[in-house]
Amino acid sequence: MTTTHGAPATDAAPDRSDELPLFRAAVSGLVSYRPQKPALSPAGRSYALAANETPFGTLPKVAEAIAEAAAGINRYPDNAGQALVTELAERFGQSPEGIMLGCGSVGVAQQLITAVAGPGDEVLYAWPSFEAYPILTRLAGATAVQVGLRDDVHDLAAMADRVTDRTRLIFVCNPNNPTGTVVGRAELEEFLDRVPAGCLVVLDEAYHEYVRDPGTPDGLSLLPGRPGLVVLRTFSKAYGLAGLRIGYAVGDPRVIGTLRKAYLPYSAGSVAQAAAVAALRSGEEVRRRTDIVTAERARVTDALRKLGWRVAESQANFLWLPLGERAAAFGAHCASAGISVRAVPGAGVRVTLGLPADNDAFLAAAEGFPPS
Ligand SMILES: *Cc1c(COP(=O)(O)O)cnc(C)c1O
């Protein structure tokens, strides 16, 4: 008997079934991302309030665009994403050369980190903030520097103090996930003025469409004269395209031009690009939907505070309850009522704002848990 390669088989053929490839230490050290298990209430009704998705269905124009684009998926997408980039550029008064698409804004963020930071470099961000930042930093082999929030808000002065000559990238998440809190124009400008040349600041505005506070700057207005600043936006949240994976960065055309070289070929798919164009053209309906959510934000915040809860001041489509050591218990309490929320053990619970009936179910659960 011979093996498929023609060599004689021996009885003592070594068992290699446990010989796994070697991984970089940065990868073996990662903790697997554990998606939230959907909670099921005793009545069988469940409420998905853990992932900051929009509760509304697919925008009608988006559904049409997807159906049309589906006919062409045997072809590769436009690698430059020209139709979407042009639509974004016109809508936001930007140069098309200053816009880069990606596979969700997380995909764009990974390309940004990969382009500027490697082993020995530092990536700075507030904590708690977006859970993807530490993962992307580790994957790049860079060192994470986390600066605690102050009263649930970015402490920009403390962050500026932590910048070293090894800092290559700083994330500022505005509004911040998971707290929903914002930093204002003056303090953000002061911070940007303090960041040394050579360091990239990434302003993550995933929840921009939910901001109603006039003191919170539109990141795009901060771009002129600041080539070290890049604004990150996504179609996953207010536009409702989380399942399609598309986001983008806006910045100085010279900087974006270099970043584009790090673009993972074809990572923004054709159906996603077409859907995003249609979503941008549904601006009125998106505004109507975000108005409903922001009205709910005010209503639920008031109701919780009347019950004695501490609630962070949110400009996003979620609320943060800084419960500290009681966070995990409240997360479990919500799950037993069929409500999925995001509990950050030891810190707090983030609850996404849904439709009024979803939020009422959450309020009913909160009433059954002592606020302190
Ligand atoms: C949800 C979220 C995103 C969006 O990520 P996508 O990859 O675009 O889905 C980005 N940043 C923050 C802070 C978020 O909460």
The ligand as an ORCA input file, in Angstrom:
! r2SCAN-3c Opt
* xyz 0 1
  C     -21.399     50.557     15.919
  C     -20.156     51.373     15.879
  C     -19.417     51.484     14.712
  C     -19.921     50.879     13.448
  O     -19.180     49.843     13.022
  P     -19.487     49.255     11.567
  O     -18.272     48.463     11.313
  O     -19.593     50.429     10.650
  O     -20.739     48.477     11.656
  C     -18.274     52.235     14.716
  N     -17.881     52.883     15.820
  C     -18.585     52.827     16.954
  C     -18.143     53.585     18.124
  C     -19.735     52.056     17.012
  O     -20.421     51.984     18.152
*
